[in-house]
Amino acid sequence: MSIWYPQLPKNEWRTAISIALLGALLAGIYGAVHDQISFSISREYFTKIKFRQFAFADFGLPERLFVAEIGFLASWWVGLIAAWVLARIGLAELAMVSGWHYVAKAFAIVTVVGATSSCVAVLLGMNDAAGDMDGWKGWRSKIGDQNINGFVIVYYLHWGSYLGAALGAVAAIAFVRRCRARLHKVQPIEIQN
């Protein structure tokens, strides 16, 4: 099996698709909650960037629901891709042979690493917001001095979240490959095509 193009036996496709769809749903929910927190820190981040970026999806919902919708739309695809990759490199096989607890553990790894990265990013944003903020002059003129600190923190938070999702996916891939290798050492698996 190549890491670049792993092949799935026919009986694993349904499990792989289920894992990918579950990953998309969970990432979307995470994004919706994440953006509620972001909105509480900086309303301006949404009114100046996100509401415009996602204007196509504005159906006149109350502001907080629109924020949740934005979070879902900005995140579901990340979960879909990460979960699909995990399924293709062996998570589908692990789920079929040894149970869905491997899926839960892999998703937990992505979530914990992503949340940790977000928290570190918030701390970096708070540090930057406490400084002279020369690099934020353009945004400062658009937002105003009183609201710029929260904007900076949320800016960092969002970048930290995407970076954390990528790092979490890498950590989960390592976990799945290790578990799959251990499984094959313990009991060779024959999967019918």
Order of alpha helices (4+ residues) and beta strands (2+ residues): alpha-alpha-alpha-alpha-alpha-alpha
